[in-house]
Amino acid sequence: MMTKLVYDGTFEGLLTAVFDIYEHKLTHVYIHKGDCNHNALFENVMHVVTDNNRAVRVLKGLRQKLSADGVQRLYIAHMAEMEGEDQHLLGYIRYAFDSPRNIEEDFGNRHVMRLSEIIRKVRREKHRMEAFVRFQKLQDGTFYSAVEPDFNVLPLLIRHFKSRYADQKWTIYDIKRNYGIHYDLHDTQFIAMDFTEGNKPDNVIAAFTADEGVYQHLWKNYFKSVNIPSRKNMKLHIRHIPKRYWKHLPEKI
C-alpha cells in the first residue's frame, strides 16, 4: 500500500520524514507538502511532525554519505521551492542512504539527474538576479529593489550583494514570496513588510528621494545612447533578459 507523508515544507520536516520512513520500514511512499484534503482509496496517510532531533540525526547520516557540497546542493534544491520536486529530493536521500558508495555523480539514477537539473536552474536564476537587481534610493538612505525570481534564491544573493555594496544600506524584496533581505552596514537579516493598498512592494515611489527620478532618467538615456539600432537582435536580447524581468528594470519601463 502506498503511504502518503504529509509534512510542513521545511527542510527539517523533510529530514524528519526520512527518519519516519526508516523507523516504520516504509517502502512505497509519496511525500506531500502542506495540508492533505483528500485521500486515494488504497492510500495510507501519515502526518509528519517536524522533530529537530530526528532531523539532526538524518543530517548527520547524510554528511557521512555525501560530500559537504553534496549536502549543500540538496539543501539549495529544497530551498528553491520548485513545485512537485519533493519526491525527487526524497528519492535522492533514500538512494544516498541505501547505496554503499557515494551517489553524487551517478547520473544514471533519475533522482540524482533531476537534482543536478534543479541546481542548474537555481544557479541560473541566482546569476540573473545578481545582474537584474536595480536599486532605487529611499528617503532614509536605504537602496531598495523589488524582484520576482522564479525560485527562492534570495538567501543565495546575500554574499554577492554584501560584498559588492558593503558601504550602503540595501533591501532586496521578493514580491512573490513576501519576504526580503536587509543589510544595515553590519549584518543581513530576513524581513517581511506590511504594505498598504496604495503602496505595494514593487511600487514605493512615495518613499523615493527627490533626485531618484533624475538618476533613473540618466540611466535610461545611457542605455539609449549605447544602443546600436542596426545591430538590434530582439530574439537574442529576450533570451538573455526574459520579458518577465522587464517590469523591474528602469531602462525597460
N, C-alpha and C positions, 0 to 999 in steps of 0.2 A: 504493500500500500504506500502511496505517495504521502509524504509528510510535508506540510507547508509550515515553514518557520517565519513567523511574523516578528520583525524587530524594528527598533526605533530610528534606524537610518544612520546612526553614529558608527564610527569605526570600532569603538569599544563594543557596541551592540553586535556588530558583525563577528568580532572575535569571540564574544560570548556564545553566539550561535554555533560557531565551530566547536567550542567546548561541549555544548549540548549534544551535538551530532555524535561525537565520540563517546560521551558519557552514556548516551542512550542507545549507542550502536545503530544509528540510523543509516540506511543505505540510499534509499531514493528520497531525495529532499528537494524542495523548491523554496527559495528564500524570497520574502516579500517585505518591502519597506512600507511602514505606516500601518494604517488600520486594515482589517480584513472583514469586509461586509458580507461576503458570500463564499460558500464552500462548494467544491465539487462533490459529487455523490460518493466516490471512493477516495476520500482525502481526509487525512488527519491533520488538524491544525494545532500547532504548538506556539504559544506566545513566549518569545524570548525576553527575559527580564535582564537588562544590562547589568553585569556584575564586573566591576573594575578588577577585582582579584582574579577572576577567571580570565578576563581579557589579558591581564598581565602575564598569566601563565601561558596562554596561547602565543602571545607576542614573544615571550622568551623562547618558546619552541621554534617559532619561525626564524628567529635570529640564529638558531643552530642549523637550520635547513637552508637559509638564504643568505646572500651577502648583505651588507649594510645597504648597498644601493638597491638590492632587490626588495628589501623591506620598505625602503622609501618609495620605490616605484609603486608598490602595492598600495601604500597609504595615499599617494597622489592620485592614483586611479580611482580610489573610493571617494576622495575629497572632491573630485571633479563633478560628481553627482550626475553622471550620464545615465539617462533613463534606460532601465532594462538591463543594466550590465552587472548587477549584483550577483547573478547566477554564475557568470564567468569568474568573478572575483572569488566566490566561494569555491568554485571548481579548481581554481588556481591554488588556493590554500590547501585544499584536500589533497591535490596532486603532489604538492610540496611535501606534505607530511607522509604520504603513503609511498613516495619514491625513495629508494635507498641512496640516490645521488642528487646533486643539485640540478634543478629543472629549469633554471632561468634561460638557458639557451636552447631548450627543447621546443623549437617552433613547430614541430610536427604535432604537438598537442594543441588542440583548439583553444584551450583556456590561456595557455602561455602566449599563443599567437595573438589572441584578442587583447590581452593585457598590453602587449607591445604596441598594438594599433591605438589603444586608448591613450597611452603615454605619448605617442607621436602626435595625436590630435591635441592633447593638452599642452604640449610644449609649443606647438604651432600657435595656439591661441595665446599663450603667455607671451611669445615673441611679438605677436600682433598688438597686444595690449601695451607692451613696452614702447612700441612705435607709434601707436594711435592715441595715447593719452594726451589730451590737450588741457592744460591748466588755465584757470581763469582766477584772477586775484579778487578776493573778497575784501570787504571793508576792514576786517580785523587783521588783515595781513596774511591770511591763510590762502594758499593756492588750491583751488577746488576743481575736481574733474569728475564728471558722471560717465559711467561706462555700462555696457550691457554685453559682457562676454558670453559666448555660447556655453562655456563651462565655468565652474567655480575656481578661478585662478588667482583671485586677489591675494591669498596668502603667499603665492609664489612670486608676487611682484615686490614684496617688501624689500628684499635685499637690493634689487636693482635701483629702486627709487630712493631708498635710504642712502645709498652710496652716491647716487648722482645728484640728489638735491639735499645734501646733508645740512646746508645752511638756510633752509627755508621750511616753514611750516606748510604741510600739504595734507590734503584729504582726497582719497580716491573712493568713490561711492558706486557700488554695484546696484543699479536700479532694479534689475531683475530679481535679485535675492534680498534686497532691502537691508544691506549692511555695507560697511566700508572700513577702510584702514586710515588712521590718522597719525601723522608724525608731528611731534611737538618740539623738534630740535634735539631731543634726547632719546625718546623711545617711541615705538609704534604700538597702537592698540586698536582693537576692533571696536567699531561703534555702530549704533543704529540711531537714525534720526527720525523725528516725527514731523513730517512736512504738512503744512496747511494745504487746503484745497487749491489755492491760487499760487502756491509756491512749491512746486514739485521738485524731486531730486534732479531732474535734467533741466530745470529752469529756475535758477536762483538769481535772475538778473537784478532784482531789487537789492541784493547784497553785494553786487559788484562795486569796485572802486570807480570813481568818476572817470578815470582815464582808461578803463578796461576796453571800452568801445574803440578808443583811438588805437590801442595796440592790436585789437582784432582787425581793424581796418588796414593797418600797416601789414599785418600778416597775410591778409587776402591779396593785397597789392603785390607783395613779394612773390606769391605763388603765380599771380597773373604775369608778372614780369619775366619769370624764368620759364614760363611755358612756351613751347615752340609748336605753333599750330600745325605746321607741315609734317611734324613727326608724331602727331596725336594718334594714339592707338588705344581706344576705349576698352577693347576686349582684354588687352594685357593689363591695362590700368585697373579694371574691375577685378581681375584675377588676383592682383596684389593688394588691392584695397576694396574688399567687397562692399556693396552698397549698404548693407545693414549697419556699417560703421559710420556712414557719412553724416548722419544727423548729430553726431557728437564731435565733428571736425569743423571748426570755424571756417576753414578755407572752402568747405563744401556747402555751407549754409547760404 
